Amino acid sequence: MYTIHKLKPDRNFYGLLLPFGVLVVAALMGILFQLRGAYLFFSAVFMLYAVFTVLTFIRTKNPGFIVVACFQVSVGLMTLTATAIFSSKAYLPIPVFFAACTLFFLIWTIMLQFNKKIKWRGREILELAAAPVEEVGNGYTNRPLPVGKTELSPQQIQEFARFALRNLIAVPYVGKDKVALVPVRMGTEAPYILGLKSDYTNLTWVAFNFDGNVTVNISHLDYLSYRDALSFGRLCESLGSLFIDFIEMYQRGEGERIIDRMDALGISIYS
């Protein structure tokens, strides 16, 4: 749909630090405790990954994370049972079984990643919001802006919030009189899953009050992610209109078209 991306290129490589660190520690374990030690360490790491993935499923209700968790558990059990080979080859069929499970769930996980079923969509949201904005403004404004009104019921807003979370479009914060939707970029989801982001006010969000008012805030960090100093007011209006369009599409039973609009941007599965 849109071929000109207005966000700066994603050069955040922090996501590679954790797997690199795991490999370094595994190598040290292998040196200190031989290959068995490295296998046991890998098993523990993948089991911990699986716990986080299960928490992600519980939080989002996205079924793709069940597949990912099964892959991680399979790797953990494969490496754990493989350590028995060092003492007796009689256990060989067990790690082979888990290796087959690992391969099966690995292929399934790759398919989910390729189809962006387990991708957080914050970058797509920011791109779609900026797409119609051509005006350049005076820079960032540190306050939320009202962008319009809707006639949506609290039930309709909450139903869409569950859809947005399940499809990794935004994390909802439900209050007594409104729902705020916070787009989350790929690689930044951990604090939301672990409940460490209890205050969303300094983040980018779109709030739907139950009285019909729609308010938008764009964080300073997200604003600086754009190549140009776009008009802050127009950017907020566009982000608010985008989510209003999304809710209306969802109410018409066209939720799949929301996903299609984000997929059409062609943003990397890792970004």
Buried (B, 14 or more C-beta within 10 A) or exposed (E): EBEEBBBEEBEEEEEEEEEEEBEEBBEEBBEEEEEBBBBBBBBEBBBEBBEBBBBBBEBBEBEBBBBBBBBBBBBBBBBBBBBBBEEEEEBEEBBBBBBEBBEBBBEBBEEBBEEBBBBBBBBBBBBBBBBEBEEEBEEBBEEBBBBEEBEBEBEBBBBBBEBBBBBBBBBBBEEEEBBBBBBBBBBBBEEBBEEEBEEBEEBBBBBBBBEEBBBBBBBEEBBEBBEEEBBBBBBBBBBBBBBBBBBBBBEEEEBEEBBEBBBEBEBEEEB
